[in-house]
């Protein structure tokens, strides 16, 4: 997710905190009396209302009983005449309206029920204000009142109302158009509710309105072009955080000369920025962040004398040329954010004259420039972000003059040279991210002066020397990332972190650290969640004391030189989710205490020297999803409980010495899609229950002593892409249904006792002789030098001279032995498992952020396949040669974080030939991406709506697509162990592979319906105005 600093590149809700006492607040003064009523009800409530719960659920859900018929009758009679301001009937109208307002709402704490009573004049009711001369309602202000329901249309009868403030009152439904009748209204605020539907155009009739706040709701549709046409007095408009879409009318601001505050951020608005905004002489705040605006930013926006907030971040496609210093005049500017857009060239030097600047956020664009030296003149600067651009040169030492700077982000560029010692002069610095550059030299000792530092990321550079011995002076540290450098020496410097009581993450992987992990590392902090020291040269083993850190969730010590056994105290790590000790030289048995790690999901112990058996209590690891015990010296039988892990998706216990037969019932592994049990000493038959694992895409049982025939139940494994049963004692014929498996591209049945005709078609069309050799009884594939299948009748058999039989037998045996020895030598040298599916290989490896940068040419716009509400999808070429689609999440959106979690959960637990596959993920502190299968033939939307494509899409092809999609949805609804609702099924989410097979994609808003009918989902609908049939 985004770091705290990158979140500050977007305005908070509704604006940056330091503006709360700034010059736009006097705009609010005319309604200060209305705010005085904001929490008036808390002082008038009876004591029991604060401390006692309602007596029944009915009192929570139902509004206070009121004679509705009487109220509606009174309103209809009074509204039929137009009472004069002095008429007593005007007060009756207001009374009836307030009662109707109360009747429409639930009042669980009985605030209104206990205060809005007949014995008290409505002018003294909580939240109600009246004029002095007339008993008419002039203000209705109930912010934060615990109510629920919709706004009654009768509020439009409060003809003297000037203030309506119903912020955070749990309102639902739509905004009543009748509010447009309130011609005296000056202040309208309905923020922080769940109001939906479109904005009523009738609001444009509020000609006296000065404040319009509809932010943080669920309003949709376009902003009415005529909304502000007659609001000549409007000073502030806030539509932040809705679902508004469409273009902003170029004439929207033509008649609003007093406007000082515009906040349209966090919507889905598109099109260009209206030029008329630049003609607003009083404008102080402009927030258009997190939309889909595009095109050139009007240059006149850079010449506004009162503008303090300039927020255009996270639109994606905004660009333009910055004017020269003479034309760039924003003298009052405090907040300037353009991050996540498409600006190019050099950084705007006109900012050098903005002496009040506190925030500059220009990261994630395409700027090509050095870090400007003029930044040192901005003495008030608190946050600076220039990362994810083509930064060149070194960091100017003069940046040390920015003593007010709290956050500095210069990551993911091409900066070089040493990190200046002068950075230690930034006494207020709490966030420092210089990762993914080419810095050299030692880590500056002056960083010890940064007593407020909480986030330190120097990863992925070329820093050398030993680890910093001054971290004890950075007592507020939360995250330390020194990974992927050339650091050396021991890890004793970690002991200095014992004074950092807030520390949650340590990453020192991919360096050249030596020595042992010190025992005192267990005293680092009780809050540590992540400890990563893999890919070093550490010796010894896992310290017993590390078990003192019960908060640990991730331990990665892979690719070191550990030899000692795993300590039994590891069972104390009750919160551990991820344990990787692979590629070491660890000895001894796997301790049974690992079976007590009830929360663990990923367990990697491969490529060590563990011996003994798999502990039987591994069956207790009910959350386990990925286990790899391969390339050890494990023996004995595989415990039955091991095959009852119903959440397991990857299983690899290959290259050990397991004996005995596989259990007859392994059907509990229904979620498993990769299974490798090869190179063991297993005997017996292949379990028929394997055929029930219809999620399997990769199955390797080779190099064992399995016998009997290939089970007919394998016919159900239609998702198989790779099947290796070679080097066993299997007999019988090759099942013909293997030729019908669409995805099966790798098949190896060599060196068994199979016989009969070799099937034709499908995977057999491209097989080589190496995939079938060593089966003397096979026939019928002359292309592979197998003899034709002949009817062996007695009349033909007697013609074969008897003396030739011994010769032929000896020749065949000699050839078979030679071929066997040749293949065995070749397999041992090159690794017979090179037949592994490329997509399976990538699933076993860790995909780094740097790999994704290279794969997408630094996320070049030329690699973009498409974009959506949560981010962009890029085409990438991995170093392995595999072409993939990389879905990069837009992390300043909280919904995107939820989308990532939901999509990972859905896709890692589902496997179907018509569902898109997640090959891998990449997740850092400030970046999340999904690595998906690349679908070269585009989407169904393209086929349907472009004439050059539709001419090739006939009836049968359309029928096939319908069947593919329906089978995917049927699987999600009925065959998966949790019911999954896609929630956004549409043509653009149906993609085609090379064979034009349809795949359903984009599970970012999928919902999982659990067995108890509870729902796990993200809190947003699908495509606006559309309800997918997948729901």
N, C-alpha and C positions, 0 to 999 in steps of 0.2 A: 504494500500500500504506500501512499505518499507519505513522506516524512512530514513532521510537524512544520518544517520550514517550507516545503513545497506547498503545503496547504495554505500557508500565509501568502502564497502567490495568488490565491483567490481571496476575495473579500469574505469576511465572516458574515454571519447573518445578524442584522441586515447590512452592517458596514464594519470597517476596521475599528477596533476598540478605542484607539487613540482619538477618534473623531467624536466620541460621545460628549466631549465638552467643547467641541469646535463650533465654528461660526454658523453651521446650518441649524443648530438647535434653536436659535431665536425664532425660526419659522414655526416652531411648535408652541410658542408662548401663548397665542390666543386660546389654546385649548388646555392650558395648565389646570384650570379649574376642573376640567373633565377627568384628568388623571388623578386628582385628589380623591375621586370616588373609586379608584381602581381596586382598593382593598378595604373599602368602607365596611363591607359586610362582615369582615373578620372581627371588627370591634363591636358589632351589634348582634352577633350570634349568641344564643344562649350557651351556657357552659357545656351542656351535654352535647351540643352539635359538634363541638371540637373533639370530644373524647369518646363518644359512644357510636357504635355501628348501627345502621338501620335494622329494624326488627325483621325484615323479610326481603327476599330478592325482588318482590313486587315493588317495594318502595324504592328500590334502586332503578328499576327499568321504567316505571310509569310516572308520568307527570302528576302533579297534585290535582285531585279532582276539582273541576270547575264546571259550572253550568254552561257548557259550550253552546247549547242552543240559544241561551239567553244572550251570550256575548255576540254571536253571529247575527242574531236578530237585531240587537242594538246597533251593531256596526252598519248593517244594511239600511236601517232607518236613518241613522245620522249621516251616512255617506250620500243619501239621496238629496240632501240639501247641503248648501255650502255655507256653514256658519261664519259669521264675521268674527274678527279677532276678539271682540268683546263679548260675544255670545257665550252664555253659560254652557250651551251644547257643545262648544269646542272642548271644554274640559271633560265632558262626558265621552266625547270621541276618543280623547287621549286615554281616559280610564279604560274604556272598552278595548282599545288597541293594546294597552299594556297587559290586560288580562288575557287577551288572545295570544300575545307573545309568550306569556307564562304557560298557557295551556299547551302550546306547541312543543315545549321543551321538557325533558326529564330533569328532575331536580333531586338527585340522590341524597345530598346532604341537607335538603329542605331549607336551603338558604332563602329562596324566594318565598317558599311556603310560610316560613316563620316571620317574614318581614313585610312582604307585599300583602297586607291584610286590609279588610274593609274598615277597620277601626282607625286606620291612619291614612291621612291624605297622601295620595300618590306622589306628591312633591317631596315627601320625606322618605319614600321608599329607597332602599339601597340601590345605588347606581343611577338614580333618576334625579335630574335637576330641572327646575322650572324657572320661567321668567318672573321678574319681580312684580311687574304691573299686572300680568295675567297669569292665571293658574294654567299655563300651557307648558308642556314638556319641551325643553330646549336641548337636553342632553340625556342620552341613554348609554352609560359607560359601565360595563361589567367585565373588564379584562381579567382573565385567569379564573373566572367563576366556573366551578365544576358543574356544568350543565351538559346537555346532549340533545340533539335533534336539529330541526331545520328552522330557518327564519320565516315567520309568518308573513304573508303578503300584506297583512293589515298594517305593518310598520309604515307603509307608504302613507297612512292617514295622519301621522304625526307631523302636521304641516308646519309647526314652529321649530322642528328639530334642527339643530345646527351641529351637534356632535353625536356620532354613532360609533361606539368602540366596543366590539365584541371579540377582541383578540383572545385566542386560546380558550375558547369555551366549548370545544368539541362539536362545532356545528357541522352538519352534513347537508346533502342536497345541493340545490343551485341557488345562486343569488337572485332574489326576487326582482324582476324588472320594475316592480312598483316602487322601488327605492328611487327611481328616476323622478318621482313626484315630489321629492323633498327639496323644494327649490331654495330653502334657507340653509341647507346642509353645507357646512364648511369643512368638516372633518369626518372622514369615513374610513374606518379601519376594521377589517375582518380577518386579520392575519392569523396564521398558526392554527387553522382549522382543517377540515376535510371537505371543503366546498368543491363541487365538481361542475361539469358541463361548461358551456361557453360564457364569456363575459357579456352581460346584457348591453345592447347598444343604448338602451334607455338611460344608462348612467351618464351618457353624454349630455343629458338635460340638466345636470347639476352645475349650473352656471356660476355659483358662488363657491364651489369646492376649491379648497386650498391644499388639502392633504388627502391622497387616495392610497390606502394600503391594503392590498389583496394578496400579499406575499405568503409563501408557505402553505399553499392549498393544493388542489388537484385540478385547477382550471385548465381547460383545453381549448383548442381552436385558435383562430387568429385574433390578434388584438384588433378590435373594431377600428377601421381607419378613421371614422368620424368621432371616436371616443373623446378626444380632447379639443374638438373643433370650437366649442363654446366655453371652454374652461379657461377664461382669460386670467383668472386669479390663481391658478394652480401653481403651487410651489414645490410639492413633492409627490412623486408617483413611485410606488414600490410594487412590482409584480414578480419579485424574486421567488424562485423555487416552486414553479408550477409545471404544467405540461403544455404550455403555449407553443404553437408552431406557426408556420407560414412566415411571410415577410413582414417587416415593419414598414408601414405605409410611409412613403417619402414626404407626405404632407401631415403626418401625425402631430408634429410640433410647430406647425405654422402659426398658431395663435396662442402660444403659451410663453409670453415674454418674461414672466416671473419665475419660471421653473428653475430650481436650483438643485434638484435631486432626481436622478433617473436610475432606477435599479430594475433591470429586466434579466438579470443573471439567472443561470441554472434553469433554463427552459430548453426548448428545441427550435428556437427561432432560426430562420435561414435568410439567405439573400444578403444584399449589401447593407452597410450602415448608412442611414439617411444623412444626407449632407446638411439638412436643416438643423441637426443637433448643434452644429458649429455656430449657428446664428443665435443661440440662447445666451444672452449676455450675463445672466446671473448664475449659470450652471457651475456647481461646485463638485458634484458627485456624478460620475458616469460609470455605471456597472452593467456591462453586456457580456460578462464572462460565462463560460460553459454553455454555449449555444452551438449552432452550426452556421454562423455567419461566415460570409466569404467575400472575396473581392478586395479592392483597395480601400484602405482606411483613408477617409477624406483628410487631406493635408491641413485643412483649416482647423481640425481638432487639436493640432499641435500649437495653436495660437489662441488660447482662451485664458484671459487674465485672472479668472477666479477659480479655475478648475483645480481641485485638490486630489480627487480620486479618479484615476484613469485605468479602468479594469476591463481588458478585452481578452483575458486569458482563456485558453482551452476552447477555442472555436475551431482550430485546426487549419483553416484555409484562408485566414486573413493575411494580407500582405501589404506591400506598398513601399514607397520611398519616403524617407524622413527628410524634411526640409532642412535647409542650411541653418547655421546658428542664428542668423539674422531673422529668419522667419519662424524659428522654433522658440516660442515664448510661452512658457507655463510657469510663471513666477511663484505661484502658490502651491505647486504640485508637491504632494506628500507620498502618494502611492501610485506606482507605475508598473503595470503587469501586462505583458504580452506573451507569456509563456504558452507553449503548445500551439504554435501557429506556423506560418510559412514565410516569415520575414527573412530576408537575405541581406547581403552586404555587410557593412560595418555597424557597430553599435551606435545609436543616435548620440552624437557628441553634444547636441543641444541640451542634454540633461545636465551638463556641467554647470549650467547657470541656474539650476533649480535648487536653491540653497536650503529648502525645507524638506527635501526628499528624505523619506524614512525607509521606503521599500522600493527596490528595483528587481523585477523578476522577468528575465528575458530568456530563460532556459527553454530547451526543446524547440528551437527554431533552426534556421540554416544560416546563421550569422557566421562570417569568416573574419576574425579579428583577433588582435591581442587583447589582453586584459587592460582596459584603458587606464592611463595614469591620472586622468582628470577625476577619477573616482575619489582620489585622496582629498579632493576639495570639499566633498559632501560631508561635512562634519556631523550632520544629524542622522546619517545613514545607519539603519539598524539591521536591515536584511538585504543581502545581495546574492542573486542567483543568475549565473551566466552559463551553467553547465549544459551538456547535450547540444553544443554547437561546435563549430570547427575552431576551437581556441588554439592559438599558436603562441610561441614565445614562452616567457617565464612569468611568474607572479611578480609584479613590481613591489619592491620593498616598501614603497611609500604607502601601500595599503595599511601598513601598521599605524598610520595616522588616524584611521577610522576607529577611534577608541569607543564609540557608541555602538559599534557593530555587534549584534547578537548572533547572527547566522551568516555563514559564508559557504556558498556552494559553487564550485568550479569543476565539477566532475565530468567525465566522459568527453574529454577533448583531446588535444595533442600537446598539452603543456609539458614543458621539459625543464631541466635545470634542477637546482635544489630548492627545497621549501624554505622561504626566507625566515630567518630567526625573528624578524620584526613582527611576525604574526603573534608572537608572545606578548605584544603590547596591547592587544585587543582584550582588555580586562573583562569586558562584558560578554565575550564570545561563548555561546553555549552549543553551537552547532557548526561543525567543520567537516565538509565533505569534499575531498580532493581526489577521490578514487577514479580509476580508469583513465589515467594519464600516463606520462612517461617520466615522472619525477625520479631523480637519482639522489645519491648521497644518503646521509644519515637522517633519522627522524630528529627534528630540532629539539634540543633540550629546553628551549624557551617555552615550549608548549606547557611546561610545568606551571607557568605563570597564569594559565587560563583556569582559574579556580572555579569558574561556573560551567566549564565544559561538560556537556552531557552526552554528546554524540560525536565520535571521532571515527572517520572513515578515510584511511589512506590506502585502501586495498587496490590491487591490480595496477601497481606501478613498478619501478625498478629500484626501490629503496634498498639500501644495503646496511651493513653493520649489525649491531645487536639490538634486541628489543629495548624499548625505552624503559629506563629505570626511575622515571620521575612520575609515573602514573599515580602514585600515592597522593600527589598534590592536587589531583583532579578528582576530588571526593564525590562530585555529583555525576560521575560518568554512568551512563546507561548502556551504551553500546560502544565496543572497541572492535574495529575491523582493520587488521593489518595483513590480510590475506594476499596471496599471489604477488609476493615481492621476493627479494633476495636476502632476507634477513637470516641471521645465523646465530650461533651460540645456544645457550640453554634457555629454558622457560622460567627461570627463577624470577624474572621481572613480574610474572603473574602474581607473585606473593604480595607485591605492592598494592594489588587491587583489593586486598582485604579491607582497606579503608573506604572503598567505594560501595557503600551499602545499597545503592540503587541499581547496581550493575545487573543487566539481564542478558547480555549477549557478548561473547568473546569469539572472534574468528581470526585464527592465525594460520590457517591451512595454506598449503602450497608455498612454503618457504623452505629453508634448509636448517631448521632448528634441530639440535642434537640433545643427547642426554636423556634423563628420565623425567617423567612428570613428577614434580615435587609433591610429597605427601600433604604439605600444607595447602595444596590447591583446594582441598576440601573446606578451607576456611575463607574462601574468597568472598562469598556472599550467599545469604539464604534465599535470594530472589533470582539467582542465575537460571535462565531457561535454556540457553543455547551455548554449547561449548564445542568448537570445531577446531581441531588441530591435525587434520588429515594431511597426507602428502608431505610429510617431513621425514626426519631421520631419527625419530625418537626410539629409545630402547626401553627395556624393562617391561612394564605392563600398566594396566589400569590401576591407579592407586586405590587402596581400600578406602581412604578418606574421602574420595569423591562421592561416596554414597551418603555423605553428610548433607550434600546439596539436594535435598528432597524435591526441590522445585524444578530440577532439570527435566526438560522435555526432549532435547536433541543432544546426542553425543556422537561426534564423528571423529574417530581416530584411525581411519583407514589409511592404508598405504604408508605404514611406518615399519619399524623393525622390532615390534613387541614379541616377546617370547614367553612371558609368564602367563599362567592360566588366568581365566576370568575370576575375580574374587567373588566369594559367595555373598558378600555384603551388597551386591548389586540389587538384591531383592528390595532394598530400602528405597530405591528410586521409583516410587509408586506412580509418579506422573510422567514417566518416560514414554515417549511416543516413537522415537526414532533412535536406533542403536546401530552404528556401523563400525565394526572392528575388522573389516575385511582386508585382505592382502597384507597380512602380517605373518609372523611365524609362531603364533600362539599355540601352546601345548596343552595337554591334559584334556579331560572330558568337558563337555558343555555342562555347566552346573545346573542342577535342577531348579535352583533359585531363579533362573531366567523365566521359568514357567510361572513365576509369581508376579511377573510384570504385567498386571492385568490391563494396562492401558496401551501397551506397545502395539504399534501398527506396522512398523517396518523394521525388520531384523536381518542384518547382513553380517554373516560370519564366514563367508567363503574365502578360499585361498589362504587357509591357515593349516595347522597340523593337529587339529582337534581329533581326538580318538574316542572310542567307546560308543555308546548308543545315544539316540535322540531321547531326551527325558520324556517319560510318558505324560507328564503334566503339561507338556506343550499344548495339549488339547484344551487347556484352560485359557489360552490366549485368544479369547473370543473376538477381539478387535483386530487381529492380525490380518493384514492385507498382502504383505509382500515378505517372503522369507527366502533366503539364499544360504544354503549350507554346503554348496558345491566345493569340490577340490579340497577335501579334507581326508581324514583317515577314519571316518566313522564306519561302524560295522553293526552287526546284529540285525534284527528285524526292524522294520519301520512300525512304530506303535500305531495301533488302530485309531487312537484318539487324534492322531495327526491328520487324519482324513475327515475329521468332523468340523473343521474350521470353515464355517459357512460364509465368511467374509473374505476368504483368501482369493486373491486374483492372480498372484504370481507365485509359483512354487518351483524351486530349483534345488535338488539334492543330488545332482549328478556328480560323477567322478568320486565316488566313495566305495565302500565295500559292503553295502547292505545285502543281506541274504534273505531267503525265504520268498514266499509268494506275496503279491499285493493283495490287500483285503478285497473280498468279493463285493463289498458295498462301499463305494466311494462317491456315492451320488450327492453327498452333502456339499461337495465342492462345486456347486452350480455356478458360482461367480468366477471361477478360475478360467483364465483365458491363455495362460502360458504355463506349461507343465514340462519339466525336464527331469527325468529320473534315469537318464542314460548312464552308461559306464559304471554299472554296479554288478552284483552277482545274483540278481533276482531270478527266481524260477517260477514254475507254474504257468497258468494261462493269463492272458490279458483279461482283466475283469470286464464282464459285459456291461456293468454299471457305468463304465467310462463313456458309453454312448449317451448317457443322460447329461453329460457336461456340454450342453450345446453352445456354451460361450467359447469353447476352446478354439484358439486360432493357431496355437503352436503346441505340438505334442512330440516329445522325443523319448522313446523307450529303447533306443538302440544300445548295443554292446551289453546285453544281458544274456540270460539263458531261458527266455520265455518260449513256450511251446504251444502247440495246438494252433487252431486257425485264427485268422483275424475276425473278431466278433462282428456279426451282422448288425449289431446295434450301432456300429460306427456310421451307419447310413444317416443317423440324425446329426452328425457333426458337420453340418453344412457350412459352418464358418471357418473350417480348417484352411489355413494357408500353408502350413508346413507340417509334414508328417514323416517321422523317421523311425522305422522299425527294424533297421538293418542290424546284422550281426546278432541274430537270435536263432531259435530253432523252430520258427513258425512253419506250419505246414498248411496243406489245403490250397485252394485257388485264390487268386487276387480278386477281391470283390469288384464287380463291375460298376457299382455305384460310385466308386472313387472317380470315375471319368466324368461324373455329373457335378462334381464339386466346383462351383464357379471360382472360388478364391484359392483353390489349391494350386500352388505353383511349384512347391518343393515336395518331392516324394522320394523316399529312399527305402527300398525293400530288399536291398542286396544281402547276400550271404545268409539265407534262410533255407528252408526246404519246401518252398512254394512250387506249385506245379500247375499245369493246365495253360489255357490260352491267356495271353496278355491282352487286357481290354484295349479298346481303341477310343480315340477322341479325348478331349479334355486335357488333363495334365500329361497323359501318356503320349500326346502328340509331340511334346518337346523333351521327353526324357532321353537321357543318354544311357549307354550300356552300363555305366558305373552305378546306376540306380537300381538295376535288376540283376547284376552279375552275381554268380554264386548260388543260383537257383537252377539246378540241373534239369528240373522237370518243366520249366517254362518253355512255351513255344508260341509261334504265331506272329512274330515281329521281325520280318526279314531286315528291316531298316537297322535293327539293333543286332543283327547277325544271330538271331534265334531262328531255329529251323521251323518250317511250317508244321502246323498241327496235323497229324495223319491219324486215320482210323487204324488201329492196331488189331486187325483181324488175324485169325490163325492161318488163313491161306496166304497172307503176305509175309507173315513172320517166318514161315518155314523156308522161304527163299533166301534168307540171310544166312550166309555160311557160318556154321557154328564156330569155326576157328577164328573168325574176325571179332567175335564178341570180347574175348579177353584183351585183344589189342586195343579195341575202341575204348573199353573201360579204363585201361591203363593210361591211354592218351588223354582221356577226359580228366582223370584224376590228376595227372601230371600238370595239365594246363590249369586246372582249378587251383592246385597248390601254388604254382608260380604266380598266378594272378592274385591269389590271396596274400602271399608274402609281399608282392609288389604294392598292392593297395595298402596293406597294413603299415608298411614303411612310409608310404606317401602320406597316409593319414596321420601317423605319429609326427611326421616332420611338419606338415602344413596345418594340421588341425582339421579333423574331419568335420567339425562343426562349422566350417565356413559356409555350409549350406543354410545357415541361420537366416531367416527372413530379415532384410534390412530394417524393417519397422520393428522387429523384435529386438534387434541389437540396440537401436536407439532407445528402446524402452528400458534397457538395463543400464544405460549410461546416464551420467549427469550432464545435462545441457547447460552450459554456462551462458551468462549474458554476453560475454565477448564472442562466443560462437554465433549467437543470434545476430550480433552486429555485423560480423563478416558475412553471414548467410544472406542478409538483406541489404548489403552495401550501405551499412549505417542507417537502416530503415529509410532507404531512399523512396521518394514518391513514385519512382518508376516501378518499384516492386509492389505497390499497393494494389491489392485485388479488390478491396472494397472497404467500406466503413459503416459503422452503425452507432447506436446510442452509447455504447460502452467503449468504443475504441476502433482500431483499424486492423485489417487483416493483410499481411504481407506475404509475398511469395519468397521463399528462401531456398538456397542450395547449401546443404550442410557439407562439412568437410568429408563425410563419407560418400558424397555424391548423391545422396537422397534429396529429392525435391519435396519440400513440405510447405504447408500453409501455417503462418505464425500469427496468432491472434493476440495483439497487444492491447491490454486493458487500459482505459482512461482512468487513472487511479485517483484523480481528484474528486471523482464521484463515489460517494459511499455505496451507491447502487452497483457500481462496477466491482467493488470488492465483494459484495454479496453475490454478484453474477459469477465472479471467478470461483468462489467457494461452491456455489450451487452447480456450476458446469463441471468442475472437477469431481464433485461427489457423484453426479449423475453418470458421467461418461466413464469414470474409472470402474464403476460397478456394472456397466452394461456392455454387452458384446453381441452384436447382431450384424449380419451382412449388409443390412440397409441402414445402419447408423454410422455416423462419422466417428472415427477413432481418434482419441487423444494419444499421440505417441510419447509425449513427454510434457513437462512443464518447466518453467523457469520463474523463480520467485525470489526477489531480494527485498530490501527495505523499501525501495522506491520503484519497483518494477515487477509486473506480473504478466506472464504470457503463457498461452497454450500452444504447443506444437502439434498440429493436426495433419491428417492425411491430405495431400494435395489432390484436388479434384480438377483435372485438366479441362473437362468439358463444360464448366460453368454451371449455371443454375437453371431451374425450370422457368424462372421469370424471363431469362434471356431467350430461351427457346420459344416461349409463348408470345412475346411482345416484339420480336424483331422479324421482319418478313423473310430475311435471308435464312432464318433458322426454321420458321414454321413450315416452309415448303418441304422439309425433310421429316417432319413429325406427323406420321400417319396415324390411323386409328389403332393399329396393333401396338405401335410404339407408345401411344398415350395410355393404352390399357396396361401395358407393362409397367409404366411409371406409376400408375394408380395402384397396381398390385404391390410394387416395391414399397411405396409409402404406407399402404394399409398394413402390410406385414410388420413394418417397423413400429407403427402405432399399436398394433395388436400385441406385439411383444411388450411394449412399455406399459400397456394397460393390464395385460393378463398373465404374461409369462415371467415377468421379472418378479423377484421376491418382494419388492416394494412397488406399489403402483406409482407410476411416473406420469404426470400431466405435463405435456410439452409447453402449452400456453402461448406459443407464438408460431404455429405451423402455417407457413405461407410459401408461395412459389420461390421466393428468394432464399429460403432455407432448405430447399431440395437441390442437392448438388449431384453431379454425374462424374463417374470415373471414366477410365479409358474405354471400358466396355459398355458405357452408357447405362450402367446400373445406378439406380437412384439411391442416394444416401440422405437421410434426414440429419440436419445440423442445427447448431445454435441452441444450446440448452441453458442459456444465461438466465432465463426466468422460469426454468422448469420447476415443477412442484412435485414433491415426493409424498404420496399418501401412505402413511404407515399402517400397520395392522390395526392399531387402535383408532384409526380414522383421524389421527392428528395430522397436521399439515406442516411440512417444512418447505418454505418458499421465501422468495424475496418479495418485498412489499411494493410491488409495482405491477401494473397490467402489462399486456403484450403491446403489439403495435396499436397506436392510438386509433380509436374508432373501429377496431376490428377484434372480434373474438374468435380465436382459432378453433377449428374443429378438433384439435388435439386435446381440448379441455373437456 
